Amino acid sequence: VWLKPASASLRPQIDRVVPSRGLQKLVSKGSIMMPRRMVGSEVASGDGPHHAAYATFLLCCIATIGRDGVSAWEAVGGIGWESASSAPPWRAHTGSIAVTLEQSGKMLLIAGQAGEHGGALFDCFNCTNDVWSFDPQEESWEDLSADVPWDPRWGHSALATPDGTVWLLFGCCERGRPTVMLRDVWTYNPANGVPWTRMTTEPPFEGIQATSVALLGDEIWVCGGWSQTRGTLSQVAVLSTKDLSWQVRSRHGEAPWRHRADHATAISPDGGWLFLYAGQHRDAKTGRWSRLKDTWRVPLPSARASEWEQLGDLAGARSSVPVLVLPSGWLLALGGHHVPEDEELKAKQTDTQGMIDHHRSSTFHVYNDVLALDLNADAASLASQTWRAVETDAPWPARDDCGAAVAADGSVFLFGGGTIYGGGGYLHDVWRLPAAHKAYGLKRRVAAVTGGGKSVGGEL
């Protein structure tokens, strides 16, 4: 690799593309052949030989222009969590949805908000339509935000199908109309070069946000959410990814669980059950809000309203937790927030000062624990213990509404989040737990058949 002194105008770009700690990492991996004495303190200080403080590493820069990397991971705590030692290139915010692309293993961090006071400033929560790609193998970031056609949003939903197609649904709010929820559906496949494309489909309900989505074959199951006209919802609908048709499986008010938003859903690995848990509920009569800790499941594909069954509770009511399904079939719930059960929002969203005063005066608790549920467990096992507390005090700062995703090897990644009610206190960090199922001892449950033909539960 040829080296040459860089001009002052190039220095910020070189620092952004290849931080000094990143150079040391590349050297240690053998990606760049250069004297180690030219990496680290000498490069950072400018005192190194041949004026190498700011050198243009031609080959490296060609390969990494437009990308930022994780310079190093620092182990924190005894379980195995690691913190990225350098800040990510995206601006600090909350409410991003992270999805893993099965074919490439890359993770997309989609949209979010950096606003305050629950949208009372009429800035649409200072939402973003940024899209960032993170490669866990290369440990690099790539900005894919250019020419994104959809409106900035928060409270949206997203997932990826096995062929690498990303589906983005709904959110808040229409551009310039901060009280109007979105009802659009978009797809994107970066591996196949398919740009963001709006789907021609009409959901059988008004614009909503803070719903949950889960994938079963070629169906996207959509549960609950928030409507500006109806409040929190309990409807269950299904979108076909093949023909873009919708089916309503149960209308609002028919399911036995309390209508909710900012909750989570997951489908068992065998496709036999849809699980629903956590979230926040607004009483339609009193206007009071409460966070939820209940857990429910319904058999698939029937999913009749009468078939829902309640399981055990989470360790503490909470809202805004990410969905993390490990390769071993275990579901993780982490982070989120809680407010007192007697919260009553008297101010209207158009009352800016009233909204600000409400958020500043309310108690707001954020979590840093990790809970686990075995999606493969039978009814008896779930009845005896639905959620297992695998870590009560994780080393990462407690956070609400963070982005999170699972890699193919079972490693869990956390991206940012917030700490202040209504928005604020944004965390600008990345954490990972390699092979989370092994770190927590979450083995895959299997069914073994004895000589007498009886099924006996086991673990791998």
Sequence and secondary structure as in RCSB ss.txt:
>XXXX:A:sequence
VWLKPASASLRPQIDRVVPSRGLQKLVSKGSIMMPRRMVGSEVASGDGPHHAAYATFLLCCIATIGRDGVSAWEA
VGGIGWESASSAPPWRAHTGSIAVTLEQSGKMLLIAGQAGEHGGALFDCFNCTNDVWSFDPQEESWEDLSADVPW
DPRWGHSALATPDGTVWLLFGCCERGRPTVMLRDVWTYNPANGVPWTRMTTEPPFEGIQATSVALLGDEIWVCGG
WSQTRGTLSQVAVLSTKDLSWQVRSRHGEAPWRHRADHATAISPDGGWLFLYAGQHRDAKTGRWSRLKDTWRVPL
PSARASEWEQLGDLAGARSSVPVLVLPSGWLLALGGHHVPEDEELKAKQTDTQGMIDHHRSSTFHVYNDVLALDL
NADAASLASQTWRAVETDAPWPARDDCGAAVAADGSVFLFGGGTIYGGGGYLHDVWRLPAAHKAYGLKRRVAAVT
GGGKSVGGEL
>XXXX:A:secstr
    B  GGGHHHHHHHS HHHHHHHHHHTSS   GGGSSHHHHHT SGGGGGGB  HHHHHHHTTEEE   EEE
 SSS  EEESS  SS   B  EEEE TTT  EEEEEEE   GGGTTSSGGGEEEEEEEEETTTTEEEE  TT  S
  BBS EEEE TTS EEEEEEEEETTEEEEEEEEEEEEETTTTEEEEE     SS  EES EEEEETTEEEEEEE
EETTTEEEEEEEEEETTT  EEEEE TTTSSS  BBS EEEE TTS EEEEE  EEE TTT EEEEB  EEEEET
TT  GGG EE    SS BB    EE TTSEEEEE  EE  TTEE  S TT HHHHHHHHHHS  EEB  EEEEET
T  HHHHHH S EEEESS SS  BBS EEEE TTS EEEEEEB STTS   EEEEEEETTHHHHTT   EEEEE 
TTS EEEEE 
